[in-house]
Amino acid sequence: MLMDIIPHGGGGSMDYVREAEKVLYHYRDLKFALQNLEHQIEKLIFQSAPADAKGANIEITGIKSGYHDDAYNSLFKLKVLTENRDKTEEEIKKIDSLLDAIEKEPGCEYYTQVLRLWYIEKIPKEEIAGLIGYSPASRQSIYNIKDKAIRKFAVMYFGLGALKAI
């Protein structure tokens, strides 16, 4: 999903850290999209369910006039919505899995918490400092942790290309 990003400017190199920040920044949007897609799928299935057949105008083929096209359109929409839901769900699971893995790495105790608070929850930096036991005055320490954490996430998300670029 978000891995299909093409570097800006044609032949330039990709800014892996900025792209990793985008992934985390839009995490909540993906969660919302997943709920929205589920709702759309349920609604489409409900609307596409056969109605009372007593008043149906049946042709020689045994299919109600106009129903064939509507059925194909509904099936196509359902296929697209289901694929989008599955890809979105897969992306969310991938992000969660990477954040869980980072948290377990030695020396990275605060990385996942800082990434979640900074990018996903959008908590003020001073508040993040207090939440992880740093003095709110030690704002630079929070930036250092965030910078190390996002670089680690970028490498884990994008792989070797990110490692070579940072």
Protein Blocks (a to p, Z undefined) as FASTA:
>chain_A
ZZmpccehhjaccdfklmmmmmmmmmmmmmmmmmmmmmmmmmmmmmmpccdfklpccdfk
opaehklmmmmmmmmmmmmmmmmmmmmmmmmmmmmmmmmmmmmpghilmmmmmmmmmmmn
opafklmmmmnopafklmmmmmmmmmmmmmmmmmmmnommlmmmZZ
